[in-house]
Amino acid sequence: MNLLDKFSAVEVKAESRISKSDKHYCEVQQAAYDHGRKALKDMIKVAERFIKEQNDILESVDREVYTNYVYDGRGGVSLTSLHDLLRKSHATFIAKIVSYFCKTYHVDLDNGVVIEHLIPKEPRYSSKDDAKEYTEQIESLEISYKQVLDEIFVQLGGFSFQEKALNELKEKCHKEAWNSYTGKRDFEQKKAVLSFTRYACSFDSWHEQWHKGEYEIKLADGMKNVLRAIAYFEYGQIDYIPAAFHDLLGWSWTTTETERKCFMEKVKSIKCFKNGRVDVRFTSEEYARMFADEFLGTEV
């Protein structure tokens, strides 16, 4: 075997591409999923025995047993609910793993595609035997977090989590900066200032009326993405948000000053206007141009 053959024979395992904390989360979810499924199967066996014993006791006086002392049709020991939980456990497990990576790395992943690939689709039954066969297949199915990771990395398209998150952030910023209908940009640069001109923020007029001297301001979702990109531009970390941006990225914030000082190396301040404009003042014209080129683009 030559050197190239050896390299091609090496299998890159999904779990080797995640951090220790990521792996720990996945292993904990795997343990809970495995334990939960075993517990449900044990409860089903016990419930089946209890219900059978109840029906055997009542059989001599009630030929058709619709209720008993462990199940009355509304609550108690319900085989149906236990079987439902057992069948749904796969989707719950997948959703928790996918959601974790979405939130941790700020990437968009399609949970439905993973479920579709790992859980057999329910067929159209032609007989009770077919239905029983599918039910047994689903209830005996076992999924590993490594299978979920494999599906996630397929969706990453060869990129790392950080690379995909950064690419998605650039796409969101570009969408905020350009009007897809007119093909014109909704921002302009004047020396060290980038002005976002299309509904980048809003003022609560009621709050201003009743609280003289205070404004309640809300940034548009697209403008919040621009701020996240500015944080990356400043610190080089996709998931780091500086203290100065915490309330700006919330639902709204109350202030007596419409300009927020940032005290950063590359970004000086952020100012909101009642007409919906937001100005981002950089510490130099070069930084403003660099940010625009990297995150806003030069064409729609």
Summary of the structure (lengths in Angstrom):
residues: 300
radius of gyration: 28.3
end to end distance: 50.3
largest distance: 92.8
contacts: 808
relative contact order: 0.09
helix: 54%
strand: 12%
